């Protein structure tokens, strides 16, 4: 969460810089098509989870993870779920339910896949559909632009900035979205990372 707050705190500075005549930021290397940055999926607020307790159908249920990261199930109130993998949550539920049930065996199935903030990519500015998306293994800039519907007619795609945390330091990179999706220059395709913020500025006429 600390990393997320740093990103948001510096977002205004980034937006003021992307309108410059030329980008002051370095470019990322072209994608090699084999980057994998994500770890096992972690449950986030807004995820829907199916909780199956073997031999105890009355305790099995579907629950939504609340904004505070907790969920409520039969026998358990305000149970912490966010930041855990489905397997970790299942084992935690087994321990908690053992107080009431004999040898509970729990399986957790996640639906919706909102995920935690640190595993999302945020696209703001002149994208056709600005939004936050869950990072997927080997996701590239091209994959991301398909998800957000491309650029608006007013976008200055080649001055797009990616804000990224690397080794505890906030970095900013220029990416050439126009060259990639309007000119078909595959060398402009780059690898994305969980937690990236992409800022697409409006063109200055």
TIPAPA-645749 format. One line per field, with one value per residue: x, y, z of N, C-alpha, C, O in turn; residue in one letter. Coordinates in nm, 2 decimals, m for minus. Layout:
! residues N
n_c1 = c(X|...)
n_c2 = c(Y|...)
n_c3 = c(Z|...)
ca_c1 = c(X|...)
ca_c2 = c(Y|...)
ca_c3 = c(Z|...)
c_c1 = c(X|...)
c_c2 = c(Y|...)
c_c3 = c(Z|...)
o_c1 = c(X|...)
o_c2 = c(Y|...)
o_c3 = c(Z|...)
residuo = c(A|...)
***
This chain:
! residues 205
n_c1 = c(0.08|0.20|0.37|0.18|0.06|0.27|0.29|0.04|0.08|0.27|0.17|0.05|0.27|0.39|0.19|0.21|0.45|0.44|0.34|0.54|0.75|0.93|1.00|1.15|1.23|1.39|1.36|1.20|1.34|1.27|1.01|1.07|0.90|0.89|0.87|0.80|0.65|0.47|0.35|0.20|m0.15|m0.31|m0.57|m0.81|m0.98|m1.32|m1.32|m1.49|m1.54|m1.57|m1.64|m1.58|m1.67|m1.58|m1.80|m1.96|m2.21|m2.38|m2.21|m2.06|m2.02|m2.07|m1.88|m1.82|m1.53|m1.48|m1.44|m1.26|m1.10|m1.19|m1.41|m1.73|m1.85|m2.06|m2.05|m1.81|m1.71|m1.60|m1.35|m1.02|m0.92|m0.80|m0.49|m0.41|m0.33|m0.55|m0.51|m0.38|m0.58|m0.77|m0.64|m0.62|m0.89|m0.96|m0.82|m0.95|m1.22|m1.20|m1.25|m1.52|m1.60|m1.54|m1.23|m1.23|m1.22|m1.12|m1.18|m1.10|m1.23|m1.18|m1.36|m1.40|m1.16|m1.02|m0.80|m0.51|m0.40|m0.13|m0.08|m0.20|m0.24|m0.26|m0.43|m0.44|m0.56|m0.56|m0.67|m0.90|m1.06|m1.00|m0.87|m0.82|m0.64|m0.59|m0.26|m0.12|0.07|0.35|0.25|0.23|0.29|0.13|m0.07|m0.19|m0.29|m0.49|m0.67|m0.76|m0.89|m0.74|m0.63|m0.76|m0.88|m0.75|m0.51|m0.16|0.02|0.29|0.42|0.36|0.39|0.53|0.50|0.70|0.79|1.10|1.33|1.27|1.28|1.13|1.06|1.05|0.94|0.95|0.72|0.63|0.34|0.18|0.35|0.35|0.07|m0.05|0.13|0.23|0.49|0.67|0.89|0.84|0.69|0.67|0.76|0.52|0.48|0.36|0.18|0.24|0.19|0.03|0.04|m0.13|m0.09|m0.27|m0.27|m0.09|m0.20)
n_c2 = c(m0.12|0.12|0.17|0.21|0.45|0.63|0.63|0.75|0.99|1.12|1.14|1.37|1.53|1.39|1.42|1.68|1.69|1.54|1.69|1.83|1.96|1.76|1.43|1.40|1.16|0.83|0.56|0.24|m0.09|m0.28|m0.53|m0.88|m1.08|m1.28|m1.21|m1.24|m1.13|m1.15|m1.29|m1.56|m1.55|m1.31|m1.25|m0.98|m0.68|m0.68|m0.91|m1.21|m1.50|m1.85|m2.07|m2.39|m2.64|m2.95|m3.21|m3.05|m2.89|m2.69|m2.49|m2.42|m2.16|m1.86|m1.56|m1.21|m1.02|m0.76|m0.40|m0.34|m0.57|m0.79|m1.08|m1.24|m1.55|m1.84|m1.92|m1.77|m1.44|m1.13|m1.22|m1.22|m1.18|m1.05|m1.00|m1.26|m1.58|m1.80|m2.06|m2.01|m1.88|m2.08|m2.27|m2.11|m2.07|m2.34|m2.38|m2.19|m2.29|m2.53|m2.50|m2.53|m2.74|m3.08|m3.18|m3.00|m2.96|m2.74|m2.57|m2.31|m2.10|m1.85|m1.58|m1.33|m1.18|m0.93|m0.86|m0.75|m0.40|m0.36|m0.54|m0.45|m0.26|0.07|0.29|0.61|0.93|1.00|0.75|0.53|0.39|0.45|0.28|0.05|m0.24|m0.59|m0.72|m0.96|m1.25|m1.20|m0.97|m0.71|m0.38|m0.36|m0.55|m0.43|m0.19|m0.29|m0.38|m0.14|m0.02|0.13|0.45|0.79|1.03|1.26|1.21|1.22|0.99|0.91|1.04|0.92|0.82|0.59|0.52|0.37|0.16|0.07|m0.13|0.01|0.28|0.55|0.54|0.68|0.64|0.68|0.58|0.47|0.49|0.57|0.50|0.23|0.13|0.27|0.29|0.04|m0.03|m0.26|m0.26|m0.07|m0.19|m0.29|m0.45|m0.48|m0.42|m0.54|m0.30|m0.08|0.26|0.41|0.70|0.89|1.16|1.45|1.58|1.87|2.13)
n_c3 = c(0.00|0.06|m0.15|m0.35|m0.26|m0.29|m0.57|m0.64|m0.52|m0.67|m0.92|m1.02|m1.07|m1.28|m1.48|m1.53|m1.66|m1.89|m2.10|m2.22|m2.49|m2.59|m2.48|m2.16|m2.06|m2.05|m2.29|m2.28|m2.33|m2.63|m2.62|m2.55|m2.55|m2.35|m2.09|m1.74|m1.47|m1.26|m0.95|m0.76|m0.78|m0.58|m0.36|m0.38|m0.26|m0.35|m0.50|m0.58|m0.39|m0.39|m0.14|m0.05|0.16|0.24|0.31|0.46|0.36|0.45|0.54|0.33|0.09|m0.10|m0.11|m0.10|m0.11|0.11|0.09|0.30|0.31|0.43|0.48|0.52|0.64|0.70|1.04|1.07|1.12|0.98|0.85|0.76|0.42|0.20|0.01|0.04|m0.12|m0.30|m0.20|0.05|0.18|0.20|0.37|0.60|0.66|0.72|0.96|1.13|1.11|1.23|1.50|1.52|1.36|1.27|1.14|0.90|0.55|0.31|0.01|m0.20|m0.45|m0.69|m0.83|m1.08|m1.03|m0.94|m0.78|m0.60|m0.54|m0.59|m0.80|m1.02|m1.33|m1.41|m1.64|m1.75|m1.88|m2.23|m2.32|m2.49|m2.32|m2.02|m1.74|m1.46|m1.47|m1.42|m1.40|m1.63|m1.69|m1.89|m2.01|m2.25|m2.39|m2.62|m2.56|m2.35|m2.46|m2.63|m2.45|m2.33|m2.54|m2.73|m2.85|m2.80|m3.04|m2.98|m2.86|m2.77|m2.85|m2.87|m2.67|m2.44|m2.10|m1.88|m1.54|m1.30|m1.03|m0.93|m0.76|m0.52|m0.61|m0.78|m1.12|m1.45|m1.78|m2.13|m2.38|m2.71|m2.82|m3.04|m3.26|m3.23|m3.24|m3.45|m3.65|m3.67|m3.57|m3.44|m3.28|m3.09|m2.90|m2.56|m2.25|m1.98|m1.63|m1.31|m1.12|m1.27|m1.39|m1.65|m1.84|m2.07|m2.27|m2.38|m2.71|m2.82|m3.00)
ca_c1 = c(0.00|0.29|0.41|0.06|0.04|0.38|0.25|m0.06|0.13|0.36|0.10|0.03|0.40|0.40|0.10|0.26|0.57|0.42|0.31|0.66|0.77|0.99|1.00|1.28|1.25|1.44|1.27|1.21|1.38|1.16|0.97|1.13|0.79|0.90|0.88|0.70|0.68|0.37|0.36|0.07|m0.26|m0.35|m0.71|m0.82|m1.12|m1.41|m1.32|m1.60|m1.48|m1.65|m1.58|m1.64|m1.62|m1.62|m1.89|m2.04|m2.27|m2.44|m2.11|m2.01|m2.09|m1.99|m1.87|m1.75|m1.43|m1.52|m1.33|m1.16|m1.02|m1.25|m1.53|m1.81|m1.90|m2.12|m1.96|m1.70|m1.74|m1.49|m1.24|m0.92|m0.90|m0.72|m0.35|m0.38|m0.36|m0.66|m0.46|m0.35|m0.71|m0.83|m0.57|m0.66|m1.03|m0.96|m0.78|m1.06|m1.34|m1.17|m1.30|m1.66|m1.62|m1.44|m1.15|m1.28|m1.13|m1.17|m1.13|m1.14|m1.23|m1.19|m1.42|m1.39|m1.01|m0.99|m0.66|m0.46|m0.36|0.01|m0.07|m0.28|m0.19|m0.36|m0.41|m0.51|m0.54|m0.63|m0.70|m1.04|m1.13|m0.90|m0.91|m0.72|m0.64|m0.50|m0.15|m0.12|0.20|0.40|0.17|0.31|0.22|0.02|m0.18|m0.26|m0.37|m0.61|m0.76|m0.82|m0.95|m0.66|m0.62|m0.86|m0.84|m0.68|m0.40|m0.03|0.06|0.44|0.47|0.31|0.48|0.51|0.56|0.72|0.87|1.21|1.42|1.23|1.29|1.03|1.12|0.96|0.99|0.87|0.68|0.58|0.22|0.14|0.43|0.31|m0.06|m0.09|0.23|0.27|0.63|0.67|1.00|0.78|0.62|0.76|0.70|0.46|0.50|0.26|0.19|0.27|0.09|0.06|m0.02|m0.13|m0.13|m0.34|m0.18|m0.09|m0.22)
ca_c2 = c(0.00|0.24|0.19|0.26|0.59|0.70|0.64|0.85|1.12|1.18|1.13|1.51|1.58|1.32|1.47|1.82|1.68|1.48|1.79|1.90|1.94|1.63|1.36|1.40|1.03|0.73|0.46|0.10|m0.17|m0.36|m0.66|m1.00|m1.18|m1.38|m1.15|m1.28|m1.06|m1.17|m1.41|m1.63|m1.46|m1.27|m1.20|m0.84|m0.63|m0.69|m1.05|m1.31|m1.63|m1.97|m2.15|m2.52|m2.71|m3.09|m3.28|m2.95|m2.80|m2.57|m2.40|m2.38|m2.04|m1.76|m1.44|m1.10|m0.96|m0.62|m0.30|m0.35|m0.69|m0.90|m1.14|m1.31|m1.68|m1.91|m1.95|m1.68|m1.30|m1.04|m1.30|m1.15|m1.25|m0.98|m1.03|m1.41|m1.66|m1.89|m2.18|m1.96|m1.85|m2.21|m2.32|m2.02|m2.11|m2.47|m2.36|m2.12|m2.37|m2.65|m2.48|m2.57|m2.86|m3.19|m3.20|m2.94|m2.95|m2.62|m2.53|m2.17|m2.07|m1.71|m1.53|m1.18|m1.15|m0.79|m0.87|m0.64|m0.28|m0.38|m0.63|m0.39|m0.16|0.18|0.37|0.74|1.02|0.99|0.61|0.52|0.34|0.45|0.19|m0.03|m0.38|m0.68|m0.77|m1.10|m1.29|m1.16|m0.87|m0.61|m0.25|m0.39|m0.62|m0.33|m0.10|m0.36|m0.38|m0.01|0.02|0.22|0.60|0.88|1.12|1.38|1.16|1.23|0.86|0.90|1.11|0.85|0.80|0.48|0.54|0.24|0.15|m0.03|m0.13|0.12|0.41|0.58|0.57|0.72|0.60|0.72|0.47|0.53|0.42|0.60|0.42|0.09|0.09|0.34|0.27|m0.10|m0.05|m0.36|m0.23|0.01|m0.28|m0.31|m0.54|m0.42|m0.48|m0.51|m0.17|0.03|0.36|0.47|0.83|0.92|1.30|1.51|1.65|2.02|2.18)
ca_c3 = c(0.00|0.07|m0.29|m0.42|m0.22|m0.36|m0.71|m0.65|m0.48|m0.77|m1.05|m1.06|m1.12|m1.40|m1.57|m1.57|m1.74|m2.02|m2.20|m2.28|m2.64|m2.62|m2.35|m2.10|m2.00|m2.13|m2.34|m2.23|m2.44|m2.69|m2.56|m2.60|m2.56|m2.26|m1.95|m1.65|m1.35|m1.15|m0.86|m0.75|m0.77|m0.45|m0.35|m0.35|m0.23|m0.47|m0.55|m0.53|m0.37|m0.36|m0.03|m0.05|0.28|0.22|0.40|0.53|0.26|0.51|0.57|0.20|0.05|m0.19|m0.04|m0.16|m0.02|0.13|0.07|0.41|0.29|0.51|0.43|0.62|0.60|0.81|1.15|1.08|1.08|0.96|0.84|0.67|0.30|0.10|0.01|0.04|m0.23|m0.27|m0.11|0.18|0.24|0.23|0.49|0.72|0.69|0.78|1.10|1.20|1.12|1.32|1.63|1.52|1.27|1.28|1.03|0.78|0.43|0.24|m0.13|m0.24|m0.60|m0.70|m0.95|m1.10|m1.05|m0.92|m0.73|m0.51|m0.61|m0.64|m0.91|m1.12|m1.41|m1.43|m1.76|m1.74|m1.99|m2.36|m2.37|m2.52|m2.20|m1.91|m1.64|m1.39|m1.52|m1.35|m1.48|m1.66|m1.72|m2.02|m2.07|m2.32|m2.41|m2.72|m2.49|m2.26|m2.55|m2.68|m2.33|m2.31|m2.67|m2.81|m2.82|m2.85|m3.15|m2.92|m2.78|m2.82|m2.80|m2.86|m2.54|m2.32|m1.99|m1.78|m1.41|m1.25|m0.91|m0.95|m0.64|m0.43|m0.67|m0.88|m1.25|m1.55|m1.91|m2.25|m2.47|m2.84|m2.85|m3.18|m3.35|m3.21|m3.28|m3.57|m3.76|m3.67|m3.54|m3.33|m3.19|m2.98|m2.80|m2.44|m2.14|m1.87|m1.50|m1.21|m1.05|m1.37|m1.42|m1.79|m1.86|m2.21|m2.27|m2.50|m2.81|m2.82|m3.14)
c_c1 = c(0.09|0.33|0.30|0.04|0.15|0.34|0.15|m0.01|0.21|0.29|0.08|0.15|0.42|0.31|0.15|0.38|0.55|0.38|0.42|0.68|0.84|1.00|1.14|1.32|1.31|1.33|1.30|1.26|1.26|1.13|1.03|1.02|0.80|0.91|0.77|0.73|0.59|0.40|0.23|m0.04|m0.30|m0.49|m0.72|m0.96|m1.20|m1.41|m1.44|m1.53|m1.58|m1.58|m1.65|m1.58|m1.67|m1.69|m1.98|m2.11|m2.33|m2.34|m2.05|m2.09|m2.01|m2.00|m1.79|m1.65|m1.46|m1.41|m1.22|m1.08|m1.08|m1.37|m1.60|m1.86|m1.98|m2.02|m1.85|m1.74|m1.61|m1.36|m1.15|m0.90|m0.80|m0.57|m0.31|m0.40|m0.48|m0.62|m0.44|m0.48|m0.78|m0.77|m0.61|m0.80|m1.04|m0.92|m0.89|m1.18|m1.32|m1.22|m1.45|m1.68|m1.51|m1.36|m1.20|m1.17|m1.19|m1.10|m1.19|m1.13|m1.26|m1.26|m1.41|m1.25|m0.99|m0.84|m0.63|m0.41|m0.22|0.02|m0.15|m0.20|m0.29|m0.32|m0.50|m0.48|m0.62|m0.63|m0.85|m1.12|m1.03|m0.96|m0.79|m0.75|m0.55|m0.39|m0.16|0.03|0.23|0.32|0.26|0.22|0.10|m0.10|m0.26|m0.35|m0.49|m0.71|m0.83|m0.88|m0.88|m0.66|m0.74|m0.80|m0.75|m0.55|m0.27|0.05|0.21|0.50|0.41|0.42|0.44|0.58|0.57|0.82|0.97|1.31|1.40|1.25|1.19|1.10|1.01|1.02|0.89|0.84|0.61|0.45|0.17|0.22|0.39|0.18|m0.11|0.00|0.28|0.42|0.64|0.79|0.95|0.71|0.72|0.68|0.64|0.50|0.38|0.28|0.22|0.15|0.13|m0.02|m0.01|m0.18|m0.21|m0.25|m0.20|m0.10|m0.18)
c_c2 = c(0.13|0.27|0.26|0.41|0.68|0.73|0.75|0.99|1.19|1.18|1.27|1.56|1.52|1.39|1.61|1.81|1.62|1.57|1.86|1.87|1.81|1.56|1.36|1.26|0.93|0.63|0.32|0.02|m0.25|m0.49|m0.78|m1.11|m1.29|m1.33|m1.20|m1.22|m1.09|m1.29|m1.48|m1.53|m1.44|m1.21|m1.06|m0.80|m0.63|m0.83|m1.13|m1.44|m1.73|m2.05|m2.28|m2.60|m2.86|m3.15|m3.18|m2.85|m2.68|m2.46|m2.35|m2.26|m1.96|m1.63|m1.34|m1.04|m0.81|m0.53|m0.30|m0.48|m0.81|m0.96|m1.21|m1.44|m1.74|m1.95|m1.85|m1.54|m1.23|m1.12|m1.24|m1.24|m1.18|m1.01|m1.17|m1.47|m1.75|m2.01|m2.13|m1.94|m1.98|m2.27|m2.24|m2.05|m2.24|m2.46|m2.30|m2.21|m2.49|m2.63|m2.53|m2.70|m2.96|m3.20|m3.13|m2.93|m2.85|m2.61|m2.40|m2.15|m1.92|m1.68|m1.38|m1.13|m1.00|m0.78|m0.75|m0.52|m0.30|m0.46|m0.57|m0.29|m0.05|0.26|0.49|0.83|0.98|0.84|0.61|0.48|0.34|0.36|0.13|m0.17|m0.47|m0.73|m0.92|m1.13|m1.26|m1.05|m0.76|m0.49|m0.28|m0.45|m0.52|m0.23|m0.16|m0.36|m0.25|0.05|0.12|0.36|0.67|0.96|1.23|1.34|1.19|1.10|0.85|0.97|1.04|0.81|0.67|0.51|0.40|0.24|0.04|m0.02|m0.01|0.26|0.43|0.62|0.61|0.70|0.65|0.60|0.53|0.45|0.45|0.51|0.27|0.05|0.16|0.32|0.13|m0.12|m0.14|m0.33|m0.13|m0.06|m0.31|m0.40|m0.45|m0.49|m0.45|m0.38|m0.06|0.13|0.42|0.59|0.87|1.07|1.34|1.59|1.80|2.06|2.32)
c_c3 = c(0.00|m0.07|m0.37|m0.39|m0.28|m0.50|m0.73|m0.62|m0.58|m0.91|m1.10|m1.13|m1.26|m1.51|m1.62|m1.66|m1.88|m2.13|m2.26|m2.43|m2.67|m2.48|m2.29|m2.04|m2.10|m2.18|m2.29|m2.35|m2.50|m2.62|m2.63|m2.61|m2.45|m2.11|m1.87|m1.51|m1.23|m1.07|m0.86|m0.73|m0.62|m0.45|m0.31|m0.32|m0.36|m0.53|m0.49|m0.51|m0.33|m0.25|m0.02|0.07|0.27|0.34|0.48|0.43|0.32|0.54|0.44|0.15|m0.05|m0.12|m0.12|m0.06|m0.01|0.10|0.18|0.41|0.37|0.44|0.54|0.57|0.72|0.91|1.17|1.03|1.07|0.95|0.73|0.54|0.20|0.12|0.02|m0.09|m0.20|m0.18|0.03|0.25|0.28|0.36|0.62|0.76|0.76|0.93|1.18|1.22|1.21|1.46|1.64|1.45|1.29|1.14|0.90|0.67|0.34|0.11|m0.16|m0.39|m0.61|m0.83|m0.96|m1.12|m1.05|m0.88|m0.64|m0.59|m0.67|m0.77|m1.03|m1.20|m1.43|m1.56|m1.74|m1.86|m2.11|m2.41|m2.40|m2.40|m2.08|m1.80|m1.57|m1.43|m1.44|m1.44|m1.50|m1.71|m1.87|m2.09|m2.13|m2.34|m2.51|m2.65|m2.41|m2.35|m2.60|m2.57|m2.31|m2.44|m2.75|m2.76|m2.86|m2.97|m3.10|m2.85|m2.85|m2.78|m2.79|m2.74|m2.42|m2.22|m1.91|m1.65|m1.34|m1.13|m0.93|m0.83|m0.55|m0.48|m0.78|m1.01|m1.35|m1.69|m2.02|m2.33|m2.59|m2.88|m2.99|m3.28|m3.35|m3.28|m3.41|m3.68|m3.77|m3.65|m3.42|m3.23|m3.07|m2.88|m2.68|m2.34|m2.03|m1.74|m1.41|m1.14|m1.14|m1.37|m1.56|m1.81|m2.01|m2.22|m2.39|m2.59|m2.80|m2.96|m3.16)
o_c1 = c(0.05|0.34|0.32|0.01|0.12|0.36|0.16|m0.06|0.21|0.35|0.09|0.15|0.46|0.36|0.12|0.41|0.62|0.38|0.40|0.62|0.80|1.02|1.24|1.42|1.28|1.22|1.42|1.23|1.16|1.22|1.04|1.05|0.72|0.94|0.65|0.84|0.62|0.47|0.14|m0.01|m0.31|m0.53|m0.64|m1.06|m1.15|m1.50|m1.47|m1.46|m1.67|m1.46|m1.77|m1.46|m1.79|m1.65|m2.06|m2.06|m2.34|m2.38|m1.99|m2.21|m1.89|m2.10|m1.71|m1.69|m1.47|m1.29|m1.11|m0.99|m1.01|m1.42|m1.54|m1.92|m1.97|m1.92|m1.79|m1.80|m1.51|m1.26|m1.19|m0.87|m0.73|m0.52|m0.19|m0.48|m0.51|m0.70|m0.48|m0.49|m0.84|m0.84|m0.63|m0.83|m1.12|m0.99|m0.92|m1.24|m1.42|m1.24|m1.50|m1.78|m1.39|m1.43|m1.23|m1.05|m1.30|m0.98|m1.31|m1.02|m1.36|m1.23|m1.40|m1.22|m0.94|m0.76|m0.71|m0.37|m0.20|0.12|m0.17|m0.10|m0.41|m0.21|m0.62|m0.38|m0.74|m0.61|m0.93|m1.23|m0.98|m1.08|m0.68|m0.86|m0.44|m0.41|m0.20|0.10|0.15|0.33|0.36|0.10|m0.01|m0.21|m0.39|m0.46|m0.59|m0.83|m0.95|m0.92|m0.93|m0.69|m0.81|m0.68|m0.68|m0.48|m0.26|0.12|0.26|0.62|0.41|0.53|0.32|0.70|0.48|0.91|0.94|1.37|1.49|1.23|1.16|1.18|0.90|1.14|0.77|0.93|0.54|0.46|0.12|0.16|0.39|0.17|m0.21|m0.04|0.35|0.47|0.62|0.78|1.03|0.66|0.83|0.56|0.70|0.54|0.31|0.40|0.23|0.04|0.24|m0.15|0.10|m0.29|m0.22|m0.15|m0.31|m0.01|m0.19)
o_c2 = c(0.23|0.39|0.35|0.49|0.79|0.84|0.84|1.08|1.32|1.23|1.29|1.63|1.59|1.41|1.65|1.90|1.65|1.53|1.95|1.77|1.75|1.63|1.33|1.25|0.94|0.63|0.29|0.05|m0.27|m0.55|m0.78|m1.22|m1.38|m1.41|m1.21|m1.26|m1.06|m1.39|m1.45|m1.42|m1.53|m1.13|m1.01|m0.88|m0.59|m0.85|m1.11|m1.49|m1.71|m2.09|m2.28|m2.62|m2.88|m3.13|m3.22|m2.73|m2.57|m2.34|m2.24|m2.25|m2.00|m1.59|m1.37|m1.02|m0.74|m0.57|m0.26|m0.50|m0.91|m0.90|m1.23|m1.44|m1.68|m2.01|m1.84|m1.52|m1.26|m1.11|m1.20|m1.36|m1.25|m1.03|m1.21|m1.43|m1.77|m2.04|m2.20|m1.97|m1.99|m2.32|m2.30|m2.06|m2.26|m2.52|m2.34|m2.21|m2.55|m2.72|m2.56|m2.77|m2.92|m3.23|m3.20|m2.91|m2.87|m2.62|m2.37|m2.17|m1.87|m1.74|m1.32|m1.05|m0.94|m0.70|m0.66|m0.54|m0.26|m0.45|m0.64|m0.24|m0.09|0.30|0.48|0.80|0.94|0.82|0.69|0.53|0.23|0.37|0.14|m0.22|m0.42|m0.77|m1.00|m1.04|m1.28|m1.04|m0.72|m0.48|m0.22|m0.42|m0.52|m0.20|m0.09|m0.34|m0.25|0.17|0.19|0.39|0.63|0.95|1.29|1.42|1.19|1.11|0.77|0.96|1.10|0.78|0.66|0.53|0.33|0.32|m0.08|0.09|0.05|0.35|0.34|0.71|0.57|0.73|0.65|0.51|0.64|0.36|0.35|0.45|0.20|m0.04|0.11|0.32|0.09|m0.22|m0.09|m0.38|m0.12|m0.01|m0.35|m0.41|m0.35|m0.61|m0.35|m0.35|0.06|0.09|0.47|0.59|0.89|1.10|1.27|1.65|1.85|2.03|2.38)
o_c3 = c(m0.06|m0.11|m0.45|m0.48|m0.32|m0.55|m0.81|m0.68|m0.59|m1.01|m1.22|m1.23|m1.35|m1.62|m1.73|m1.74|m1.97|m2.25|m2.35|m2.48|m2.78|m2.38|m2.36|m1.97|m2.22|m2.12|m2.26|m2.47|m2.43|m2.56|m2.75|m2.65|m2.46|m2.02|m1.91|m1.45|m1.12|m1.12|m0.95|m0.66|m0.54|m0.54|m0.23|m0.34|m0.47|m0.61|m0.38|m0.60|m0.25|m0.28|0.02|0.07|0.28|0.45|0.56|0.43|0.26|0.56|0.44|0.17|m0.08|m0.07|m0.20|0.05|m0.11|0.09|0.16|0.49|0.36|0.35|0.65|0.46|0.83|0.88|1.28|0.92|1.14|1.03|0.62|0.55|0.13|0.24|0.01|m0.17|m0.08|m0.09|0.12|0.37|0.39|0.44|0.72|0.88|0.86|1.02|1.30|1.33|1.26|1.54|1.75|1.47|1.32|1.04|0.80|0.69|0.28|0.09|m0.14|m0.44|m0.56|m0.94|m0.85|m1.21|m1.15|m0.93|m0.62|m0.71|m0.78|m0.83|m1.13|m1.16|m1.47|m1.58|m1.73|m1.93|m2.10|m2.53|m2.34|m2.38|m2.05|m1.76|m1.61|m1.43|m1.39|m1.56|m1.42|m1.76|m1.96|m2.21|m2.07|m2.31|m2.50|m2.68|m2.41|m2.31|m2.62|m2.60|m2.27|m2.43|m2.83|m2.65|m2.95|m2.99|m3.18|m2.79|m2.98|m2.68|m2.70|m2.72|m2.31|m2.26|m1.87|m1.65|m1.33|m1.12|m0.96|m0.81|m0.50|m0.40|m0.86|m1.01|m1.33|m1.71|m2.00|m2.35|m2.58|m2.97|m3.05|m3.37|m3.45|m3.36|m3.47|m3.80|m3.86|m3.69|m3.30|m3.12|m2.97|m2.78|m2.71|m2.35|m1.99|m1.74|m1.42|m1.10|m1.10|m1.36|m1.58|m1.79|m2.06|m2.19|m2.49|m2.54|m2.77|m3.04|m3.27)
residuo = c(X|X|X|X|X|X|X|X|X|X|X|X|X|X|X|X|X|X|X|X|X|X|X|X|X|X|X|X|X|X|X|X|X|X|X|X|X|X|X|X|X|X|X|X|X|X|X|X|X|X|X|X|X|X|X|X|X|X|X|X|X|X|X|X|X|X|X|X|X|X|X|X|X|X|X|X|X|X|X|X|X|X|X|X|X|X|X|X|X|X|X|X|X|X|X|X|X|X|X|X|X|X|X|X|X|X|X|X|X|X|X|X|X|X|X|X|X|X|X|X|X|X|X|X|X|X|X|X|X|X|X|X|X|X|X|X|X|X|X|X|X|X|X|X|X|X|X|X|X|X|X|X|X|X|X|X|X|X|X|X|X|X|X|X|X|X|X|X|X|X|X|X|X|X|X|X|X|X|X|X|X|X|X|X|X|X|X|X|X|X|X|X|X|X|X|X|X|X|X|X|X|X|X|X|X)
***
